[in-house]
Amino acid sequence: MSEEPIDPDSILEARQIGRQTAAGQWLIRDISLAVHPGDRIAIVGPTGSGKTLFLRSLAMLDDIQEGELLFHGNPLKDKELPEFRSQVVYLQQRPVLIEGTVEDNLKFALQFQVNQHKSHDIAAVISLLSTFDRPESFLQRQSSALSGGEGQIVALLRALSLSPQILLLDEPTSGLDPGTTKQFEAIILKWLSTSDQSPAFVWITHDHSQADHVARQIMTFPEGTISPVQESP
Ligand SMILES: Nc1ncnc2c1ncn2[C@@H]1O[C@H](COP(=O)(O)OP(=O)(O)OP(=O)(O)O)[C@@H](O)[C@H]1O
């Protein structure tokens, strides 16, 4: 276990995380990150350097073989997992939408008990649609009729409808054209500036200019070193 003091201000703290194969080979090791309210962290690094493995560990989607994860300073108990999942939301590269309309998708997660107190936030999410240049009638479009880019944006809005404290993004714009990529970035930046709970994101990207544009800190793999983004003059 790490001898570093626990960061009392972090929402989520990964301490010396290690992941290995079934044969015992280390894929990532000794990677640490503390995510605080308002943090904007980009993860960059070569293909195969372990970025996704680490992000999935942060999301508690996979077991870790070394290290620990703390949520508000404490290890997570099994019974706290539903609350964790509503506060720390992972958006995968190609998310799956449910059958039905865009609005059905936006409301989908809110039906679960752990999220029921969040229902009022749907209005805020719908207002983000304007950033996407779509009229309100877009809410009635069938998910099966959406383009790949539209589907990705709906998946983002669905994630935001949970008002997460932390959004974990795994190369969310890798399949999008430049225009839709800009809209995706604008939605996230607007969400950060309009939310009253100081949310944070951790965003894997291969695009260094995107990292500089959206983030304030850059984590570079495979070492997992963290540096501030230089403010442009
Ligand atoms: N379950 C697993 N068993 C064995 N090896 C794995 C497993 N999962 C991932 N790997 C390997 O671990 C390495 C890191 O994978 P990871 O997907 O985290 O890379 P990445 O940095 O996200 O790459 P990319 O930028 O291409 O998405 C890769 O070599 C991958 O093949």
The ligand as an ORCA input file, in Angstrom:
! r2SCAN-3c Opt
* xyz 0 1
  N      -7.288     -8.357    -20.533
  C      -6.074     -8.176    -21.054
  N      -5.190     -9.189    -21.084
  C      -3.971     -9.019    -21.638
  N      -3.553     -7.871    -22.181
  C      -4.381     -6.851    -22.192
  C      -5.706     -6.933    -21.631
  N      -6.312     -5.742    -21.785
  C      -5.426     -4.949    -22.414
  N      -4.278     -5.596    -22.643
  C      -3.065     -5.048    -23.254
  O      -2.614     -4.004    -22.418
  C      -2.027     -2.989    -23.210
  C      -2.662     -1.656    -22.861
  O      -3.994     -1.625    -23.395
  P      -4.882     -0.309    -23.374
  O      -6.162     -0.628    -24.100
  O      -5.012      0.203    -22.007
  O      -3.998      0.705    -24.232
  P      -4.305      2.199    -24.663
  O      -3.154      3.025    -24.192
  O      -5.657      2.594    -24.207
  O      -4.255      2.079    -26.240
  P      -5.072      2.844    -27.400
  O      -4.511      4.226    -27.429
  O      -4.750      2.065    -28.609
  O      -6.534      2.798    -27.053
  C      -2.218     -3.393    -24.662
  O      -1.022     -3.950    -25.123
  C      -3.317     -4.410    -24.601
  O      -3.198     -5.341    -25.640
*
